[in-house]
Amino acid sequence: MRKLWWAVPVAVAGVTAVRRSRTGERGQDRWLTVTVNRPPMDVGSEGMLPPPLDGLAERIDVRIRPAPGDRGTELAVRFKEPVSAASASVPARLTGQDPRQELRRALRDAKSLLEAGEVLRPDAPPTTRPTPGGRLVEVFTRRSGGEGVL
């Protein structure tokens, strides 16, 4: 049993290699999809996109189709051109320079506008006095690049 200690890292490396090969080179530009609780004709068409996605129209591909089970509409977007590895790196994401963050934010805001009529934001500050846990959440929220909260 003690002689098999090396098997765990080898198995983890193998699983990681298989996952990377499945995503392929274009794994960076996969479709981002949300379900909107509206009929497809209210969400938009190929020529008309909901704001703020309309500002990205020349840079993105959009799919609008009925959601499974007649439960609204699937709104899917992705960049037409692949995102470079440098702009999708961890440092770029931490500094807010990853272009995928802009696309995620626009998709989330479009869903909110379609369903609620406005972009909903959390109240700030969430507590009246700072706590160690609150400071930790605040750090992660700032680092999220506007993509959402934990």
Long-range contacts (C-beta under 8 A, 24 or more apart in sequence): 25-82, 26-82, 28-82, 28-83, 28-85, 28-88, 28-100, 29-78, 29-79, 29-81, 29-82, 29-83, 30-78, 31-63, 31-76, 31-77, 31-78, 32-76, 32-77, 32-78, 32-103, 32-104, 32-107, 33-74, 33-75, 33-76, 33-77, 34-74, 34-75, 34-107, 34-108, 34-110, 34-111, 35-67, 35-71, 35-72, 35-73, 35-74, 35-75, 36-72, 36-73, 36-74, 36-75, 36-110, 36-111, 36-114, 36-115, 37-71, 37-72, 37-115, 38-72, 38-73, 38-114, 38-115, 39-72, 39-73, 40-64, 40-65, 40-66, 40-73, 42-73, 42-114, 43-73, 43-75, 43-114, 44-75, 49-110, 50-75, 50-110, 50-113, 50-114, 51-109, 51-110, 51-113, 52-106, 52-109, 52-110, 53-77, 53-106, 53-107, 53-110, 55-106, 56-102, 56-103, 56-106, 60-103, 75-107, 75-110, 75-111, 77-103, 77-106, 77-107, 78-103, 79-103, 93-145, 94-143, 96-145, 96-146, 98-145, 101-145, 101-146, 101-147, 104-147, 105-145, 105-146, 105-147, 108-147, 108-148, 122-149
